[in-house]
Amino acid sequence: MTATPAPSVEASQPAECAPESAEHAPQTPQPAHPPRPAAAARAATEPPAVEPPATEPADAPASAAALHTAVNAWFETHARDLPWRRPEAGPWGVMVSEFMLQQTPVNRVLPVYEQWLARWPRPADLAAEPPGEAVRAWGRLGYPRRALRLHAAASAIRERHLGDVPREHAQLLALPGVGEYTAAAVASFAYGQRHPVLDTNVRRVFARAVTGKEYPPNATTAAERRLARSLLPADQATAARWAAATMELGALVCTARSPECGRCPIAERCAWKLAGSPAYEGPPRRGQTYAGTDRQVRGKLLAVLREATSPVPQAELDRVWHEPVQRARALDGLVADGLVEPLAGGVYRLPQT
């Protein structure tokens, strides 16, 4: 299971687009027995989920079954023991992890995730607090609008679904802050359903193994979605396992910069490797910068507000960045995004409503 697609500087996975993240970010593998899927632990007590028709798509690659077998077997041995993969995480734990893992590596998410679930073990617990507390608890994970979105999703779950994360994909997709990727990931990883789950790691695995390209396009395409559906195993449990396994393969082995083809369970079937690992010829792949950007200034301003126990005067915020025009622009952006609340008298605080 996961973990683990940017419309703006604070947006998340393909707003969903996933980065090298938890399943969305490479990390040195830890030898461990593969965790028992959370969905399996609940299977005896929960009604079966509605799944898409269990038929192999007509355009499925002939070798799809061989890929499923090899990758899922690899996952059985190499899956990391991550807290959101354990049965006790439940659907809410899976959802929290998916929000946090967007554009953020596993090692940064782990401590915040543990603290978050200890404080807010159910959606209603988070919804009962002001949104500013979610921003405060988000700490230095980055892209803090994810915290507001997760708070909004928790509020909707409390109001619409009696406090339980919904099972149905369409209901998940209707939650605020939940897009195509997150809805599929939660349905698959929390409830063991059959959905194509496309983060950056999975897209890269498919690009190399099936289409023979070193990297996928910069944004998810209709062709990639068709390919993902065609590769989806017909059996629901196998499909859920495949979603987690391909994500893990991309995070640990088929990485962006240094793929370890010698460790790959499907190297002998990989179209890119068989073609001689041709170099990428698409549009330039630009990495995100941080130092000196408005995003850095926003982070510094938020850090002051997170640490404050009372509203902060403008003069205190002015000290965090030397350039007044950029500082003002960053603060205005935080206010516009709902991350900072201005009060009378020129003071600011995290949002309370």
Short mmCIF file of the C-alpha atoms (twelve columns), coordinates in Angstrom:
data_MODEL
# 
_entry.id   MODEL 
# 
loop_
_atom_site.group_PDB 
_atom_site.id 
_atom_site.type_symbol 
_atom_site.label_atom_id 
_atom_site.label_alt_id 
_atom_site.label_comp_id 
_atom_site.label_asym_id 
_atom_site.label_seq_id 
_atom_site.Cartn_x 
_atom_site.Cartn_y 
_atom_site.Cartn_z 
_atom_site.pdbx_PDB_model_num 
ATOM 1   C CA . MET A 1   0.000   0.000   0.000   1 
ATOM 2   C CA . THR A 2   0.975   3.562   -0.232  1 
ATOM 3   C CA . ALA A 3   3.256   4.904   1.165   1 
ATOM 4   C CA . THR A 4   2.331   7.025   -0.852  1 
ATOM 5   C CA . PRO A 5   0.201   14.387  -8.982  1 
ATOM 6   C CA . ALA A 6   1.607   21.608  -9.335  1 
ATOM 7   C CA . PRO A 7   -1.001  24.056  -10.149 1 
ATOM 8   C CA . SER A 8   0.630   26.620  -7.869  1 
ATOM 9   C CA . VAL A 9   3.587   26.839  -5.544  1 
ATOM 10  C CA . GLU A 10  1.556   25.406  -2.685  1 
ATOM 11  C CA . ALA A 11  -0.251  22.723  -4.658  1 
ATOM 12  C CA . SER A 12  0.173   19.031  -4.304  1 
ATOM 13  C CA . GLN A 13  0.362   15.957  -6.408  1 
ATOM 14  C CA . PRO A 14  -1.356  16.323  -9.677  1 
ATOM 15  C CA . ALA A 15  -3.240  18.484  -7.657  1 
ATOM 16  C CA . GLU A 16  -2.737  16.361  -7.868  1 
ATOM 17  C CA . CYS A 17  1.216   15.200  -9.472  1 
ATOM 18  C CA . ALA A 18  3.314   13.142  -7.323  1 
ATOM 19  C CA . PRO A 19  6.943   13.630  -6.796  1 
ATOM 20  C CA . GLU A 20  9.511   11.198  -5.625  1 
ATOM 21  C CA . SER A 21  7.275   10.555  -2.742  1 
ATOM 22  C CA . ALA A 22  6.838   7.883   -0.287  1 
ATOM 23  C CA . GLU A 23  5.708   5.861   -2.430  1 
ATOM 24  C CA . HIS A 24  6.255   9.199   -3.620  1 
ATOM 25  C CA . ALA A 25  10.106  9.267   -2.650  1 
ATOM 26  C CA . PRO A 26  13.088  6.989   -2.852  1 
ATOM 27  C CA . GLN A 27  14.375  5.621   0.407   1 
ATOM 28  C CA . THR A 28  16.884  2.917   1.271   1 
ATOM 29  C CA . PRO A 29  14.913  -0.329  1.540   1 
ATOM 30  C CA . GLN A 30  14.612  -1.916  4.963   1 
ATOM 31  C CA . PRO A 31  14.552  -5.723  5.033   1 
ATOM 32  C CA . ALA A 32  11.260  -6.619  6.623   1 
ATOM 33  C CA . HIS A 33  8.382   -9.005  6.296   1 
ATOM 34  C CA . PRO A 34  5.824   -7.352  4.048   1 
ATOM 35  C CA . PRO A 35  3.062   -5.781  6.112   1 
ATOM 36  C CA . ARG A 36  -0.358  -7.297  6.086   1 
ATOM 37  C CA . PRO A 37  -2.563  -4.977  3.995   1 
ATOM 38  C CA . ALA A 38  -4.965  -2.974  6.123   1 
ATOM 39  C CA . ALA A 39  -7.768  -3.952  3.768   1 
ATOM 40  C CA . ALA A 40  -7.175  -7.642  4.413   1 
ATOM 41  C CA . ALA A 41  -7.501  -7.150  8.153   1 
ATOM 42  C CA . ARG A 42  -10.941 -5.631  7.679   1 
ATOM 43  C CA . ALA A 43  -12.195 -7.969  4.983   1 
ATOM 44  C CA . ALA A 44  -14.001 -10.285 7.374   1 
ATOM 45  C CA . THR A 45  -16.084 -7.529  8.902   1 
ATOM 46  C CA . GLU A 46  -16.743 -5.146  6.036   1 
ATOM 47  C CA . PRO A 47  -19.003 -5.722  3.024   1 
ATOM 48  C CA . PRO A 48  -17.168 -6.279  -0.241  1 
ATOM 49  C CA . ALA A 49  -16.413 -3.187  -2.252  1 
ATOM 50  C CA . VAL A 50  -17.928 -2.637  -5.633  1 
ATOM 51  C CA . GLU A 51  -15.194 -3.274  -8.162  1 
ATOM 52  C CA . PRO A 52  -14.924 -2.669  -11.893 1 
ATOM 53  C CA . PRO A 53  -15.756 -5.620  -14.106 1 
ATOM 54  C CA . ALA A 54  -13.161 -8.374  -13.624 1 
ATOM 55  C CA . THR A 55  -12.187 -8.699  -17.255 1 
ATOM 56  C CA . GLU A 56  -8.817  -8.203  -18.846 1 
ATOM 57  C CA . PRO A 57  -8.949  -5.113  -21.117 1 
ATOM 58  C CA . ALA A 58  -8.738  -5.888  -24.803 1 
ATOM 59  C CA . ASP A 59  -5.660  -3.710  -25.215 1 
ATOM 60  C CA . ALA A 60  -3.770  -5.184  -22.232 1 
ATOM 61  C CA . PRO A 61  -0.146  -5.997  -23.098 1 
ATOM 62  C CA . ALA A 62  0.315   -9.720  -23.605 1 
ATOM 63  C CA . SER A 63  2.950   -9.777  -20.868 1 
ATOM 64  C CA . ALA A 64  0.803   -8.024  -18.257 1 
ATOM 65  C CA . ALA A 65  0.240   -11.176 -16.201 1 
ATOM 66  C CA . ALA A 66  3.978   -11.831 -16.071 1 
ATOM 67  C CA . LEU A 67  4.559   -8.272  -14.870 1 
ATOM 68  C CA . HIS A 68  1.938   -8.671  -12.152 1 
ATOM 69  C CA . THR A 69  3.487   -11.885 -10.882 1 
ATOM 70  C CA . ALA A 70  7.060   -10.593 -10.846 1 
ATOM 71  C CA . VAL A 71  6.365   -7.186  -9.318  1 
ATOM 72  C CA . ASN A 72  3.921   -8.436  -6.679  1 
ATOM 73  C CA . ALA A 73  6.342   -11.204 -5.648  1 
ATOM 74  C CA . TRP A 74  9.128   -8.629  -5.337  1 
ATOM 75  C CA . PHE A 75  6.866   -6.483  -3.174  1 
ATOM 76  C CA . GLU A 76  6.176   -9.393  -0.814  1 
ATOM 77  C CA . THR A 77  9.878   -9.438  0.044   1 
ATOM 78  C CA . HIS A 78  10.894  -5.795  -0.235  1 
ATOM 79  C CA . ALA A 79  7.897   -3.750  0.931   1 
ATOM 80  C CA . ARG A 80  8.846   -1.244  3.615   1 
ATOM 81  C CA . ASP A 81  7.102   -1.515  6.950   1 
ATOM 82  C CA . LEU A 82  5.494   1.923   6.988   1 
ATOM 83  C CA . PRO A 83  2.854   2.909   9.560   1 
ATOM 84  C CA . TRP A 84  0.164   3.733   7.014   1 
ATOM 85  C CA . ARG A 85  0.491   0.213   5.614   1 
ATOM 86  C CA . ARG A 86  -0.358  -1.448  8.919   1 
ATOM 87  C CA . PRO A 87  -3.916  -2.639  9.618   1 
ATOM 88  C CA . GLU A 88  -4.274  -0.310  12.591  1 
ATOM 89  C CA . ALA A 89  -3.765  2.736   10.342  1 
ATOM 90  C CA . GLY A 90  -7.275  2.361   8.944   1 
ATOM 91  C CA . PRO A 91  -8.673  4.427   6.062   1 
ATOM 92  C CA . TRP A 92  -8.067  7.716   7.888   1 
ATOM 93  C CA . GLY A 93  -4.393  6.878   8.413   1 
ATOM 94  C CA . VAL A 94  -4.083  6.041   4.738   1 
ATOM 95  C CA . MET A 95  -5.741  9.315   3.732   1 
ATOM 96  C CA . VAL A 96  -3.518  11.379  6.028   1 
ATOM 97  C CA . SER A 97  -0.422  9.696   4.599   1 
ATOM 98  C CA . GLU A 98  -1.509  10.392  1.049   1 
ATOM 99  C CA . PHE A 99  -1.927  14.102  1.737   1 
ATOM 100 C CA . MET A 100 1.406   14.305  3.523   1 
ATOM 101 C CA . LEU A 101 3.391   12.301  0.990   1 
ATOM 102 C CA . GLN A 102 2.553   14.590  -1.900  1 
ATOM 103 C CA . GLN A 103 5.877   16.158  -2.902  1 
ATOM 104 C CA . THR A 104 7.426   15.196  0.444   1 
ATOM 105 C CA . PRO A 105 9.792   12.268  1.162   1 
ATOM 106 C CA . VAL A 106 9.007   9.519   3.636   1 
ATOM 107 C CA . ASN A 107 11.648  10.411  6.206   1 
ATOM 108 C CA . ARG A 108 10.179  13.904  6.641   1 
ATOM 109 C CA . VAL A 109 6.603   12.638  6.797   1 
ATOM 110 C CA . LEU A 110 7.070   9.889   9.412   1 
ATOM 111 C CA . PRO A 111 7.382   12.009  12.593  1 
ATOM 112 C CA . VAL A 112 4.636   14.443  11.580  1 
ATOM 113 C CA . TYR A 113 2.337   11.568  10.603  1 
ATOM 114 C CA . GLU A 114 2.767   9.871   13.979  1 
ATOM 115 C CA . GLN A 115 2.097   13.105  15.885  1 
ATOM 116 C CA . TRP A 116 -0.900  13.917  13.692  1 
ATOM 117 C CA . LEU A 117 -2.610  10.551  14.241  1 
ATOM 118 C CA . ALA A 118 -1.884  10.657  17.967  1 
ATOM 119 C CA . ARG A 119 -3.611  14.044  18.184  1 
ATOM 120 C CA . TRP A 120 -6.373  13.440  15.635  1 
ATOM 121 C CA . PRO A 121 -7.041  9.693   15.384  1 
ATOM 122 C CA . ARG A 122 -10.321 10.241  13.528  1 
ATOM 123 C CA . PRO A 123 -11.500 12.813  10.965  1 
ATOM 124 C CA . ALA A 124 -13.965 14.307  13.456  1 
ATOM 125 C CA . ASP A 125 -11.126 15.036  15.880  1 
ATOM 126 C CA . LEU A 126 -9.370  17.180  13.294  1 
ATOM 127 C CA . ALA A 127 -12.615 18.790  12.104  1 
ATOM 128 C CA . ALA A 128 -13.379 19.909  15.665  1 
ATOM 129 C CA . GLU A 129 -10.309 22.161  15.730  1 
ATOM 130 C CA . PRO A 130 -9.701  25.424  13.827  1 
ATOM 131 C CA . PRO A 131 -7.970  25.016  10.447  1 
ATOM 132 C CA . GLY A 132 -5.035  27.015  11.772  1 
ATOM 133 C CA . GLU A 133 -4.203  24.145  14.120  1 
ATOM 134 C CA . ALA A 134 -3.809  21.861  11.109  1 
ATOM 135 C CA . VAL A 135 -1.412  24.388  9.577   1 
ATOM 136 C CA . ARG A 136 0.500   24.604  12.858  1 
ATOM 137 C CA . ALA A 137 0.795   20.810  13.182  1 
ATOM 138 C CA . TRP A 138 1.893   20.538  9.548   1 
ATOM 139 C CA . GLY A 139 5.212   22.012  10.642  1 
ATOM 140 C CA . ARG A 140 7.894   22.081  7.971   1 
ATOM 141 C CA . LEU A 141 6.411   19.518  5.590   1 
ATOM 142 C CA . GLY A 142 5.988   22.226  2.974   1 
ATOM 143 C CA . TYR A 143 3.066   23.038  0.689   1 
ATOM 144 C CA . PRO A 144 0.917   23.904  3.748   1 
ATOM 145 C CA . ARG A 145 -2.288  24.316  1.782   1 
ATOM 146 C CA . ARG A 146 -2.385  20.530  1.975   1 
ATOM 147 C CA . ALA A 147 -3.100  20.958  5.695   1 
ATOM 148 C CA . LEU A 148 -6.101  23.172  4.950   1 
ATOM 149 C CA . ARG A 149 -7.343  20.695  2.348   1 
ATOM 150 C CA . LEU A 150 -7.003  17.795  4.755   1 
ATOM 151 C CA . HIS A 151 -8.905  19.764  7.397   1 
ATOM 152 C CA . ALA A 152 -11.649 20.528  4.861   1 
ATOM 153 C CA . ALA A 153 -11.814 16.848  3.872   1 
ATOM 154 C CA . ALA A 154 -12.093 15.838  7.532   1 
ATOM 155 C CA . SER A 155 -14.944 18.316  8.033   1 
ATOM 156 C CA . ALA A 156 -16.781 16.947  5.002   1 
ATOM 157 C CA . ILE A 157 -16.280 13.365  6.216   1 
ATOM 158 C CA . ARG A 158 -17.802 14.318  9.576   1 
ATOM 159 C CA . GLU A 159 -20.734 16.073  7.962   1 
ATOM 160 C CA . ARG A 160 -21.487 13.748  5.051   1 
ATOM 161 C CA . HIS A 161 -20.275 10.307  6.146   1 
ATOM 162 C CA . LEU A 162 -20.827 10.134  9.910   1 
ATOM 163 C CA . GLY A 163 -17.110 10.543  10.525  1 
ATOM 164 C CA . ASP A 164 -15.932 7.539   8.489   1 
ATOM 165 C CA . VAL A 165 -13.761 7.849   5.394   1 
ATOM 166 C CA . PRO A 166 -16.080 6.777   2.562   1 
ATOM 167 C CA . ARG A 167 -15.441 3.551   0.668   1 
ATOM 168 C CA . GLU A 168 -16.782 4.539   -2.725  1 
ATOM 169 C CA . HIS A 169 -14.376 6.126   -5.191  1 
ATOM 170 C CA . ALA A 170 -16.951 8.707   -6.301  1 
ATOM 171 C CA . GLN A 171 -17.578 9.761   -2.694  1 
ATOM 172 C CA . LEU A 172 -13.855 10.089  -2.072  1 
ATOM 173 C CA . LEU A 173 -13.463 12.163  -5.213  1 
ATOM 174 C CA . ALA A 174 -16.231 14.494  -4.028  1 
ATOM 175 C CA . LEU A 175 -14.333 15.397  -0.852  1 
ATOM 176 C CA . PRO A 176 -12.614 18.809  -0.860  1 
ATOM 177 C CA . GLY A 177 -8.908  18.560  -1.566  1 
ATOM 178 C CA . VAL A 178 -9.189  15.043  -3.006  1 
ATOM 179 C CA . GLY A 179 -8.324  14.600  -6.665  1 
ATOM 180 C CA . GLU A 180 -8.035  11.690  -9.045  1 
ATOM 181 C CA . TYR A 181 -4.832  10.287  -7.581  1 
ATOM 182 C CA . THR A 182 -5.785  10.520  -3.899  1 
ATOM 183 C CA . ALA A 183 -9.266  9.050   -4.415  1 
ATOM 184 C CA . ALA A 184 -7.815  6.045   -6.250  1 
ATOM 185 C CA . ALA A 185 -5.024  5.621   -3.708  1 
ATOM 186 C CA . VAL A 186 -7.335  5.648   -0.690  1 
ATOM 187 C CA . ALA A 187 -9.850  3.309   -2.347  1 
ATOM 188 C CA . SER A 188 -7.055  0.930   -3.288  1 
ATOM 189 C CA . PHE A 189 -4.778  1.071   -0.250  1 
ATOM 190 C CA . ALA A 190 -7.419  1.449   2.457   1 
ATOM 191 C CA . TYR A 191 -10.200 -0.679  1.000   1 
ATOM 192 C CA . GLY A 192 -8.401  -3.055  -1.359  1 
ATOM 193 C CA . GLN A 193 -10.341 -1.921  -4.405  1 
ATOM 194 C CA . ARG A 194 -9.378  -2.137  -8.060  1 
ATOM 195 C CA . HIS A 195 -8.301  1.263   -9.377  1 
ATOM 196 C CA . PRO A 196 -5.336  2.514   -11.420 1 
ATOM 197 C CA . VAL A 197 -3.141  4.537   -9.049  1 
ATOM 198 C CA . LEU A 198 -0.822  6.847   -10.973 1 
ATOM 199 C CA . ASP A 199 1.779   8.783   -9.059  1 
ATOM 200 C CA . THR A 200 5.123   9.873   -10.510 1 
ATOM 201 C CA . ASN A 201 6.854   6.664   -9.457  1 
ATOM 202 C CA . VAL A 202 4.240   4.438   -11.088 1 
ATOM 203 C CA . ARG A 203 4.216   6.556   -14.234 1 
ATOM 204 C CA . ARG A 204 7.992   6.216   -14.504 1 
ATOM 205 C CA . VAL A 205 7.851   2.425   -14.067 1 
ATOM 206 C CA . PHE A 206 5.226   2.147   -16.800 1 
ATOM 207 C CA . ALA A 207 7.091   4.543   -19.094 1 
ATOM 208 C CA . ARG A 208 10.251  2.453   -18.901 1 
ATOM 209 C CA . ALA A 209 8.873   -1.064  -18.619 1 
ATOM 210 C CA . VAL A 210 6.109   -0.794  -21.215 1 
ATOM 211 C CA . THR A 211 6.632   2.191   -23.505 1 
ATOM 212 C CA . GLY A 212 10.457  2.185   -23.544 1 
ATOM 213 C CA . LYS A 213 10.832  5.819   -22.454 1 
ATOM 214 C CA . GLU A 214 13.194  6.934   -19.706 1 
ATOM 215 C CA . TYR A 215 10.670  9.371   -18.236 1 
ATOM 216 C CA . PRO A 216 6.921   9.911   -18.513 1 
ATOM 217 C CA . PRO A 217 5.506   13.232  -19.777 1 
ATOM 218 C CA . ASN A 218 5.603   16.171  -17.387 1 
ATOM 219 C CA . ALA A 219 1.851   15.898  -16.806 1 
ATOM 220 C CA . THR A 220 -0.294  12.776  -16.767 1 
ATOM 221 C CA . THR A 221 -1.798  12.095  -20.198 1 
ATOM 222 C CA . ALA A 222 -4.872  10.252  -21.407 1 
ATOM 223 C CA . ALA A 223 -2.575  7.662   -22.974 1 
ATOM 224 C CA . GLU A 224 -0.970  6.972   -19.594 1 
ATOM 225 C CA . ARG A 225 -4.380  6.524   -17.996 1 
ATOM 226 C CA . ARG A 226 -5.378  4.077   -20.719 1 
ATOM 227 C CA . LEU A 227 -2.147  2.154   -20.242 1 
ATOM 228 C CA . ALA A 228 -2.642  2.010   -16.469 1 
ATOM 229 C CA . ARG A 229 -6.160  0.659   -16.926 1 
ATOM 230 C CA . SER A 230 -4.957  -1.907  -19.445 1 
ATOM 231 C CA . LEU A 231 -2.286  -3.137  -17.015 1 
ATOM 232 C CA . LEU A 232 -4.661  -3.379  -14.054 1 
ATOM 233 C CA . PRO A 233 -5.114  -7.003  -12.908 1 
ATOM 234 C CA . ALA A 234 -8.651  -8.310  -13.161 1 
ATOM 235 C CA . ASP A 235 -8.700  -9.651  -9.611  1 
ATOM 236 C CA . GLN A 236 -9.446  -6.973  -7.021  1 
ATOM 237 C CA . ALA A 237 -6.906  -8.064  -4.387  1 
ATOM 238 C CA . THR A 238 -4.180  -8.524  -6.991  1 
ATOM 239 C CA . ALA A 239 -4.937  -5.105  -8.458  1 
ATOM 240 C CA . ALA A 240 -4.651  -3.402  -5.057  1 
ATOM 241 C CA . ARG A 241 -1.354  -5.189  -4.459  1 
ATOM 242 C CA . TRP A 242 -0.124  -4.219  -7.928  1 
ATOM 243 C CA . ALA A 243 -0.875  -0.547  -7.236  1 
ATOM 244 C CA . ALA A 244 1.227   -0.596  -4.078  1 
ATOM 245 C CA . ALA A 245 3.967   -2.757  -5.599  1 
ATOM 246 C CA . THR A 246 4.547   -0.626  -8.701  1 
ATOM 247 C CA . MET A 247 4.699   2.475   -6.509  1 
ATOM 248 C CA . GLU A 248 7.274   0.829   -4.256  1 
ATOM 249 C CA . LEU A 249 9.306   -0.345  -7.246  1 
ATOM 250 C CA . GLY A 250 9.499   3.202   -8.556  1 
ATOM 251 C CA . ALA A 251 10.408  4.581   -5.134  1 
ATOM 252 C CA . LEU A 252 13.167  2.078   -4.329  1 
ATOM 253 C CA . VAL A 253 14.543  0.634   -7.587  1 
ATOM 254 C CA . CYS A 254 13.285  2.359   -10.735 1 
ATOM 255 C CA . THR A 255 14.245  5.789   -9.434  1 
ATOM 256 C CA . ALA A 256 14.439  8.937   -11.520 1 
ATOM 257 C CA . ARG A 257 18.181  9.553   -11.452 1 
ATOM 258 C CA . SER A 258 19.844  6.254   -10.585 1 
ATOM 259 C CA . PRO A 259 17.689  3.251   -11.503 1 
ATOM 260 C CA . GLU A 260 19.098  -0.004  -10.144 1 
ATOM 261 C CA . CYS A 261 18.234  -2.275  -13.034 1 
ATOM 262 C CA . GLY A 262 20.255  -5.102  -11.512 1 
ATOM 263 C CA . ARG A 263 17.765  -5.263  -8.643  1 
ATOM 264 C CA . CYS A 264 14.647  -4.900  -10.772 1 
ATOM 265 C CA . PRO A 265 12.320  -7.931  -10.899 1 
ATOM 266 C CA . ILE A 266 11.199  -7.074  -14.439 1 
ATOM 267 C CA . ALA A 267 14.510  -5.947  -15.952 1 
ATOM 268 C CA . GLU A 268 14.439  -8.742  -18.522 1 
ATOM 269 C CA . ARG A 269 11.009  -7.529  -19.676 1 
ATOM 270 C CA . CYS A 270 11.697  -3.781  -19.503 1 
ATOM 271 C CA . ALA A 271 11.212  -2.159  -22.906 1 
ATOM 272 C CA . TRP A 272 13.565  0.723   -22.042 1 
ATOM 273 C CA . LYS A 273 16.392  -1.571  -20.917 1 
ATOM 274 C CA . LEU A 274 15.905  -3.908  -23.876 1 
ATOM 275 C CA . ALA A 275 16.175  -0.879  -26.166 1 
ATOM 276 C CA . GLY A 276 19.563  -0.010  -24.677 1 
ATOM 277 C CA . SER A 277 18.270  2.554   -22.130 1 
ATOM 278 C CA . PRO A 278 17.915  5.407   -24.650 1 
ATOM 279 C CA . ALA A 279 18.334  8.904   -23.233 1 
ATOM 280 C CA . TYR A 280 15.315  11.094  -22.593 1 
ATOM 281 C CA . GLU A 281 14.431  13.310  -25.562 1 
ATOM 282 C CA . GLY A 282 11.366  15.138  -24.301 1 
ATOM 283 C CA . PRO A 283 10.918  18.670  -22.937 1 
ATOM 284 C CA . PRO A 284 13.458  19.816  -20.331 1 
ATOM 285 C CA . ARG A 285 12.785  18.438  -16.871 1 
ATOM 286 C CA . ARG A 286 13.224  21.378  -14.526 1 
ATOM 287 C CA . GLY A 287 13.734  20.765  -10.844 1 
ATOM 288 C CA . GLN A 288 12.023  23.011  -8.336  1 
ATOM 289 C CA . THR A 289 14.108  25.762  -6.772  1 
ATOM 290 C CA . TYR A 290 13.555  27.055  -3.260  1 
ATOM 291 C CA . ALA A 291 16.223  29.471  -2.043  1 
ATOM 292 C CA . GLY A 292 15.220  33.078  -2.606  1 
ATOM 293 C CA . THR A 293 11.748  32.249  -3.902  1 
ATOM 294 C CA . ASP A 294 8.400   33.496  -2.629  1 
ATOM 295 C CA . ARG A 295 7.884   29.975  -1.371  1 
ATOM 296 C CA . GLN A 296 10.856  30.337  0.968   1 
ATOM 297 C CA . VAL A 297 9.564   33.674  2.231   1 
ATOM 298 C CA . ARG A 298 6.111   32.192  2.811   1 
ATOM 299 C CA . GLY A 299 7.708   29.402  4.822   1 
ATOM 300 C CA . LYS A 300 9.580   31.867  7.017   1 
ATOM 301 C CA . LEU A 301 6.449   33.903  7.668   1 
ATOM 302 C CA . LEU A 302 4.421   30.819  8.523   1 
ATOM 303 C CA . ALA A 303 7.150   29.580  10.851  1 
ATOM 304 C CA . VAL A 304 6.765   32.722  12.964  1 
ATOM 305 C CA . LEU A 305 2.992   32.343  13.099  1 
ATOM 306 C CA . ARG A 306 3.172   28.626  13.944  1 
ATOM 307 C CA . GLU A 307 5.368   29.339  16.943  1 
ATOM 308 C CA . ALA A 308 3.246   32.244  18.194  1 
ATOM 309 C CA . THR A 309 0.623   31.787  20.892  1 
ATOM 310 C CA . SER A 310 -1.055  35.120  20.113  1 
ATOM 311 C CA . PRO A 311 -1.495  37.309  17.011  1 
ATOM 312 C CA . VAL A 312 1.783   38.555  15.546  1 
ATOM 313 C CA . PRO A 313 2.347   42.247  14.701  1 
ATOM 314 C CA . GLN A 314 3.468   43.260  11.227  1 
ATOM 315 C CA . ALA A 315 6.831   44.496  12.556  1 
ATOM 316 C CA . GLU A 316 7.729   41.011  13.783  1 
ATOM 317 C CA . LEU A 317 6.926   39.487  10.411  1 
ATOM 318 C CA . ASP A 318 8.953   42.182  8.661   1 
ATOM 319 C CA . ARG A 319 12.103  40.896  10.342  1 
ATOM 320 C CA . VAL A 320 12.033  37.502  8.599   1 
ATOM 321 C CA . TRP A 321 12.942  38.787  5.109   1 
ATOM 322 C CA . HIS A 322 14.994  41.765  4.008   1 
ATOM 323 C CA . GLU A 323 13.243  42.559  0.715   1 
ATOM 324 C CA . PRO A 324 9.978   44.428  1.447   1 
ATOM 325 C CA . VAL A 325 8.237   43.974  -1.911  1 
ATOM 326 C CA . GLN A 326 8.778   40.212  -1.999  1 
ATOM 327 C CA . ARG A 327 7.890   39.932  1.686   1 
ATOM 328 C CA . ALA A 328 4.628   41.806  1.187   1 
ATOM 329 C CA . ARG A 329 3.798   39.707  -1.870  1 
ATOM 330 C CA . ALA A 330 4.401   36.497  0.060   1 
ATOM 331 C CA . LEU A 331 2.263   37.643  2.990   1 
ATOM 332 C CA . ASP A 332 -0.543  38.732  0.666   1 
ATOM 333 C CA . GLY A 333 -0.396  35.315  -0.965  1 
ATOM 334 C CA . LEU A 334 -0.696  33.550  2.379   1 
ATOM 335 C CA . VAL A 335 -3.737  35.651  3.237   1 
ATOM 336 C CA . ALA A 336 -5.319  35.002  -0.164  1 
ATOM 337 C CA . ASP A 337 -4.747  31.246  0.251   1 
ATOM 338 C CA . GLY A 338 -6.449  31.200  3.641   1 
ATOM 339 C CA . LEU A 339 -3.276  30.247  5.482   1 
ATOM 340 C CA . VAL A 340 -3.006  33.535  7.399   1 
ATOM 341 C CA . GLU A 341 -5.775  35.636  8.899   1 
ATOM 342 C CA . PRO A 342 -5.271  39.430  9.155   1 
ATOM 343 C CA . LEU A 343 -6.810  41.180  12.137  1 
ATOM 344 C CA . ALA A 344 -7.466  44.800  12.989  1 
ATOM 345 C CA . GLY A 345 -4.447  46.732  14.187  1 
ATOM 346 C CA . GLY A 346 -1.992  45.210  11.746  1 
ATOM 347 C CA . VAL A 347 -1.606  41.817  13.419  1 
ATOM 348 C CA . TYR A 348 -1.820  38.341  11.918  1 
ATOM 349 C CA . ARG A 349 -2.586  34.778  13.060  1 
ATOM 350 C CA . LEU A 350 -3.216  31.319  11.681  1 
ATOM 351 C CA . PRO A 351 -6.822  30.887  10.464  1 
ATOM 352 C CA . GLN A 352 -9.458  30.189  13.094  1 
ATOM 353 C CA . THR A 353 -12.485 29.713  10.855  1 
# 
